[in-house]
């Protein structure tokens, strides 16, 4: 008996050590981005799979012709929609654009400055805060190193909640076209939008913000590829040329960047994979939304529909993981983080409204120029605030990327002007 007791007492330190090792392994797995990605995806699947089965059931039962009762309007709107597709732009947007063309030059300049200032303020602030939240600690003192916020999905949830609220209020207070798209179709764009945002936040743990911005600028290439796959689009030779120039510029920047001694090859690889995930998911989102605009809807209705599902997906996933309370406790411990998260959400929501207003008033070309300048300013601001170093060759690569983007905008505007010229003796209305 004494021998057994002695053996148990001798084994206790080893058992405690093994428990500590096990706990450390669990923590390391919990921090691994691929593990969190699959956990989040499982949470989204717990909603998508039952939803898919319900949609198939109602379609198989021919519910549109046979359904009755108090639930019929809701099911009809969510699964079948209420209007046919339309390939023509909304009349109200054309009227708004014509009014814009006829307004005074001074008023146009004021509107343009307002749009540019709103977009720059929203997204430059958003970019700086995004890097601060994901790469710096909170609550650091002389004796306490502080703690980092780790759950990117909670930030996505915060952004989508406010965007959903803003879009809902805008739709309620302004006249909108009659909605006709089946609601469930927004879920595809919502899911890819959530995953792209998650990858974007998560990538900042492994790569610098300037690298991320430049990679986002190069997403023209996967967007073109996704357009061929999803929408069967064809492209001009100058679009392929500028895409190649962008690739060359990005490669120059990435290959010449000063290596960080603290980053391992695995870390760098993780950052590249997450950036690739962001670009693929974001490319699908834009092409799917473009296809959805075949229904008669406004951009704000699109924003509302996508964010309804985004809030549902992220909230359910956070609740299933128990991460919602954990993130709320982190927010309660660090008031600075709470302020940053709220400001991130405000910048994201109002930035989307500025996007819609700018495109409606001035078209996509002017909007692209403003956002291209914003990306250049974002790189400069990040380097000034957070001390990122860029070599001469890297700077030249950045210049090549932005020259290619401006060439792309210029060529596109020339093509549109050429297509707008009506035949002799005929009047035609071209899509902007």
C-alpha positions in Angstrom: 0.0 0.0 0.0 2.8 2.4 0.9 4.6 1.5 -2.4 1.4 2.3 -4.4 0.9 5.6 -2.6 4.6 6.5 -3.2 4.2 5.6 -6.9 1.1 7.8 -7.2 2.8 10.7 -5.5 5.8 10.3 -7.7 3.6 10.3 -10.8 1.6 13.4 -9.9 4.2 15.9 -11.2 4.4 14.0 -14.5 0.6 14.0 -14.8 0.4 17.7 -14.1 3.1 18.3 -16.7 1.3 16.2 -19.3 -2.0 18.1 -18.6 -0.1 21.4 -19.1 1.3 20.1 -22.4 -2.2 18.9 -23.5 -3.6 22.3 -22.6 -0.8 24.1 -24.5 -1.5 21.9 -27.5 -5.2 22.7 -27.3 -4.5 26.4 -27.1 -2.1 26.1 -30.1 -4.7 24.3 -32.2 -7.3 26.8 -31.1 -5.0 29.6 -32.4 -4.2 27.9 -35.7 -6.1 29.7 -38.5 -6.9 26.6 -40.5 -8.6 25.0 -37.5 -10.6 28.1 -36.8 -11.6 28.3 -40.5 -13.1 24.8 -40.4 -14.8 25.4 -37.1 -16.4 28.6 -38.5 -17.3 26.7 -41.7 -19.0 24.0 -39.6 -21.1 26.7 -37.9 -22.2 28.2 -41.2 -23.0 24.7 -42.5 -25.3 24.1 -39.6 -27.6 26.8 -41.2 -26.8 26.3 -44.9 -27.5 22.5 -45.0 -31.0 22.6 -43.3 -31.8 25.7 -45.4 -30.8 23.9 -48.6 -32.9 20.9 -47.7 -36.0 23.1 -46.9 -35.6 24.9 -50.3 -35.4 21.6 -52.2 -38.5 20.3 -50.3 -40.6 23.4 -51.1 -39.6 23.3 -54.7 -40.3 19.6 -55.0 -43.7 20.0 -53.5 -44.5 22.8 -55.9 -45.4 25.0 -53.0 -45.8 28.1 -55.2 -49.0 26.7 -56.7 -50.2 24.6 -53.8 -49.2 26.5 -50.7 -51.6 28.4 -48.6 -51.8 29.9 -45.1 -50.1 32.7 -43.1 -46.6 31.5 -43.9 -47.2 31.5 -47.7 -46.0 35.1 -48.4 -42.8 34.7 -46.4 -41.9 31.3 -48.0 -42.7 32.7 -51.4 -40.5 35.7 -50.9 -37.6 33.7 -49.5 -37.6 30.9 -52.0 -39.4 31.9 -55.2 -39.2 35.7 -55.3 -41.9 37.9 -56.8 -40.6 39.4 -60.0 -39.0 38.3 -63.3 -35.4 39.2 -64.1 -34.6 42.4 -65.9 -31.5 43.1 -67.9 -32.1 46.9 -67.9 -31.0 49.3 -65.2 -33.6 50.8 -63.0 -35.3 53.9 -64.5 -34.8 55.9 -61.3 -31.0 55.5 -61.4 -31.0 56.6 -65.0 -33.1 59.7 -64.1 -30.8 60.4 -61.2 -27.7 60.2 -63.5 -29.4 62.5 -66.1 -30.2 65.0 -63.3 -26.5 64.8 -62.3 -25.3 65.6 -65.8 -27.6 68.6 -66.0 -26.7 70.1 -62.6 -24.3 73.0 -62.3 -20.5 72.5 -62.4 -19.9 74.0 -59.0 -22.5 71.6 -57.5 -20.9 68.7 -59.3 -17.4 69.6 -57.9 -18.8 69.9 -54.4 -20.5 66.5 -54.7 -17.3 64.9 -56.0 -15.2 66.4 -53.2 -17.8 65.2 -50.7 -17.7 61.6 -52.1 -13.9 61.6 -52.3 -13.6 62.9 -48.7 -16.2 60.4 -47.4 -14.6 57.4 -49.0 -11.0 58.4 -48.0 -12.0 59.2 -44.4 -14.1 56.0 -44.0 -11.6 53.5 -45.5 -8.3 55.1 -44.5 -9.6 55.1 -40.9 -10.9 51.5 -41.3 -7.5 50.3 -42.6 -5.5 51.9 -39.8 -7.9 50.6 -37.1 -7.9 47.1 -38.8 -4.1 46.9 -38.5 -4.2 48.2 -34.9 -6.8 45.7 -33.7 -5.2 42.6 -35.3 -1.5 43.3 -34.7 -1.2 45.2 -31.3 -2.0 44.3 -27.7 -4.5 45.8 -25.3 -4.1 46.6 -21.7 -0.3 46.5 -21.7 1.5 48.0 -18.7 5.0 48.0 -17.3 4.3 44.6 -15.5 1.7 43.2 -17.9 2.4 42.6 -21.6 -1.3 42.8 -22.4 -3.3 40.5 -24.6 -4.2 40.4 -28.3 -7.7 40.1 -29.7 -7.8 36.8 -31.7 -11.4 36.3 -33.0 -11.6 37.8 -36.4 -15.2 36.5 -36.8 -16.4 38.7 -34.0 -15.2 41.8 -35.9 -17.0 40.6 -39.0 -20.1 40.2 -36.9 -19.8 43.7 -35.5 -19.3 45.2 -39.0 -22.3 43.3 -40.4 -24.7 44.2 -37.6 -24.2 47.9 -38.1 -24.3 47.6 -41.9 -27.5 45.7 -41.7 -29.0 48.4 -39.4 -27.9 51.3 -41.6 -29.1 49.6 -44.8 -32.5 48.8 -43.2 -33.0 52.3 -42.0 -32.1 53.7 -45.5 -34.5 51.3 -47.2 -37.3 52.2 -44.7 -36.8 56.0 -45.1 -36.3 56.2 -48.9 -38.3 54.9 -51.9 -36.9 51.7 -53.2 -37.8 49.4 -56.2 -40.1 46.5 -55.5 -38.0 43.6 -54.4 -38.2 40.5 -56.5 -35.1 38.3 -55.9 -35.5 35.1 -53.8 -34.0 35.9 -50.4 -32.0 32.7 -50.2 -29.9 33.8 -53.2 -28.3 36.5 -51.0 -26.9 33.8 -48.7 -24.2 32.7 -51.3 -22.8 36.2 -51.6 -23.1 36.6 -47.8 -21.2 33.4 -47.1 -18.3 34.3 -49.5 -18.3 37.9 -48.1 -18.0 36.7 -44.6 -15.2 34.3 -45.5 -13.3 37.0 -47.5 -13.6 39.5 -44.6 -12.4 36.8 -42.1 -9.4 36.0 -44.3 -8.6 39.7 -44.6 -8.5 40.2 -40.8 -6.7 36.9 -40.2 -4.0 37.6 -42.8 -2.8 40.7 -40.8 -1.5 38.3 -38.2 1.0 36.9 -40.7 1.8 39.7 -43.2 2.1 43.5 -43.2 -0.7 45.8 -44.1 1.0 47.3 -47.3 1.4 43.7 -48.6 -2.3 43.1 -48.0 -3.3 46.3 -49.8 -1.2 45.6 -52.8 -2.5 42.0 -53.0 -6.0 43.4 -52.9 -5.2 45.7 -55.8 -4.1 42.7 -57.8 -7.4 40.9 -57.4 -8.3 42.1 -60.9 -6.9 38.8 -62.3 -8.9 36.4 -60.2 -12.0 38.6 -60.7 -11.6 38.2 -64.4 -11.1 34.4 -64.1 -14.2 34.2 -61.8 -16.1 36.3 -64.3 -15.4 33.8 -67.0 -16.5 30.9 -64.8 -19.6 32.4 -63.2 -20.9 34.9 -65.8 -19.2 33.7 -69.0 -17.7 37.2 -69.6 -15.2 38.1 -72.3 -12.4 40.7 -71.9 -10.5 43.1 -74.1 -6.7 42.8 -74.8 -6.0 45.9 -72.7 -7.6 44.2 -69.7 -5.2 41.3 -70.0 -2.3 43.7 -70.5 -3.0 45.7 -67.3 -3.6 42.4 -65.4 -0.1 41.3 -66.4 1.4 44.6 -65.3 -0.3 44.4 -62.0 1.1 40.9 -61.5 4.6 42.2 -62.3 4.3 45.1 -59.9 3.0 42.9 -57.0 5.8 40.4 -57.6 8.5 43.2 -57.5 7.1 44.4 -54.2 6.8 41.0 -52.6 10.2 39.8 -53.7 12.1 43.0 -52.7 10.4 43.6 -49.3 12.7 43.6 -46.4 12.3 40.2 -44.6 11.1 40.3 -41.0 13.4 38.3 -38.8 10.4 37.4 -36.6 8.4 35.8 -39.4 9.0 32.1 -40.2 8.4 30.5 -43.6 5.3 28.9 -42.2 4.0 32.2 -41.1 4.6 33.8 -44.5 3.0 30.9 -46.2 -0.1 31.2 -44.0 -0.4 34.9 -44.9 -0.2 34.1 -48.6 -2.8 31.3 -48.3 -5.2 33.6 -46.4 -4.7 36.4 -49.0 -5.4 33.9 -51.8 -8.6 32.9 -49.9 -9.6 36.5 -49.5 -9.1 37.2 -53.2 -11.0 34.0 -54.3 -14.0 34.6 -52.0 -14.2 38.3 -52.8 -14.0 37.7 -56.5 -17.0 35.3 -56.2 -18.9 37.8 -54.1 -18.6 40.6 -56.7 -19.6 38.3 -59.6 -22.5 36.8 -57.8 -23.8 40.2 -56.8 -23.4 41.4 -60.3 -25.6 38.4 -61.4 -28.2 39.2 -58.7 -28.6 42.8 -60.1 -30.4 41.2 -63.0 -33.3 41.4 -60.6 -34.8 44.9 -60.1 -33.1 46.1 -56.9 -31.1 49.0 -55.6 -27.6 48.6 -54.2 -28.8 49.4 -50.7 -31.3 46.5 -51.0 -28.4 44.3 -52.0 -26.5 45.6 -49.0 -29.5 44.8 -46.7 -30.1 41.3 -48.1 -26.5 40.2 -47.9 -26.0 41.5 -44.4 -29.2 39.8 -43.1 -27.6 36.4 -43.8 -24.2 37.7 -42.7 -25.6 38.5 -39.2 -27.4 35.2 -39.0 -24.3 33.1 -40.0 -21.8 34.9 -37.8 -24.0 35.1 -34.8 -24.9 31.4 -34.9 -21.3 30.4 -35.4 -20.1 32.5 -32.5 -22.8 31.2 -30.2 -22.1 27.6 -31.1 -18.4 28.1 -30.3 -19.0 30.1 -27.2 -16.9 32.9 -28.7 -19.6 35.6 -28.5 -19.4 35.8 -24.7 -15.6 35.5 -24.7 -15.3 38.4 -27.2 -17.9 40.5 -25.2 -15.8 39.9 -22.0 -12.6 41.0 -23.9 -14.5 44.2 -24.9 -15.6 44.8 -21.3 -12.0 44.4 -20.1 -10.6 46.8 -22.7 -12.7 49.9 -23.4 -10.1 50.9 -26.1 -10.9 47.8 -28.0 -14.6 48.5 -27.7 -14.1 51.9 -29.2 -11.9 50.6 -32.0 -14.4 47.8 -32.9 -17.3 50.3 -32.9 -15.4 52.8 -35.1 -14.4 49.9 -37.5 -18.1 49.0 -37.9 -19.1 52.7 -38.5 -16.4 53.2 -41.1 -17.4 49.9 -42.9 -21.1 50.7 -42.9 -20.9 54.3 -44.0 -18.2 53.5 -46.4 -20.6 51.2 -48.3 -23.2 54.0 -48.5 -20.5 56.3 -49.9 -19.6 53.6 -52.5 -23.3 53.4 -53.7 -23.7 57.2 -53.7 -20.5 57.8 -55.7 -21.2 55.1 -58.3 -24.8 56.5 -58.7 -23.7 60.1 -59.1 -20.4 59.7 -61.1 -20.2 56.2 -62.4 -17.7 53.3 -61.7 -14.7 54.9 -63.4 -14.5 57.9 -61.0 -15.2 55.6 -58.0 -12.3 53.3 -59.1 -9.9 56.3 -59.3 -10.9 57.5 -55.8 -10.5 54.0 -54.4 -7.1 53.4 -56.2 -5.8 56.7 -54.6 -7.1 55.4 -51.3 -5.1 52.2 -51.6 -1.9 54.3 -52.2 -2.7 56.6 -49.3 -3.4 53.5 -47.1 0.1 52.1 -47.8 1.8 55.4 -47.1 -0.2 55.9 -43.9 0.5 52.4 -42.6 4.3 52.9 -43.3 4.3 56.2 -41.4 2.3 55.0 -38.4 3.5 51.4 -38.0 7.0 51.7 -39.5 6.9 49.3 -42.4 10.0 49.5 -44.6 9.7 49.6 -48.5 12.8 49.2 -50.7 13.4 51.1 -53.9 12.4 48.1 -56.1 9.4 47.6 -53.9 8.3 51.2 -54.3 8.8 50.8 -58.1 6.5 47.7 -58.0 3.9 49.8 -56.1 4.1 52.5 -58.8 3.7 49.8 -61.6 0.6 48.5 -59.9 -1.1 51.9 -59.6 0.0 53.0 -63.2 -1.7 49.8 -64.5 -4.8 50.5 -62.5 -5.1 54.0 -63.9 -4.4 52.7 -67.4 -7.3 50.3 -66.8 -9.6 53.1 -65.7 -8.6 55.3 -68.7 -9.1 52.5 -71.2 -12.4 51.6 -69.8 -13.7 55.2 -69.8 -12.6 55.5 -73.5 -14.4 52.3 -74.4 -17.6 53.6 -72.7 -17.4 57.0 -74.4 -17.0 55.2 -77.8 -20.0 52.9 -77.1 -22.1 55.9 -76.0 -22.0 57.5 -79.4 -25.4 56.9 -81.0 -25.9 56.0 -84.7 -26.6 58.9 -87.1 -30.3 59.8 -86.9 -30.9 57.7 -83.8 -31.0 58.3 -80.1 -29.8 55.6 -77.8 -29.4 55.2 -74.1 -26.3 53.4 -73.0 -25.7 51.7 -69.7 -23.1 53.6 -67.6 
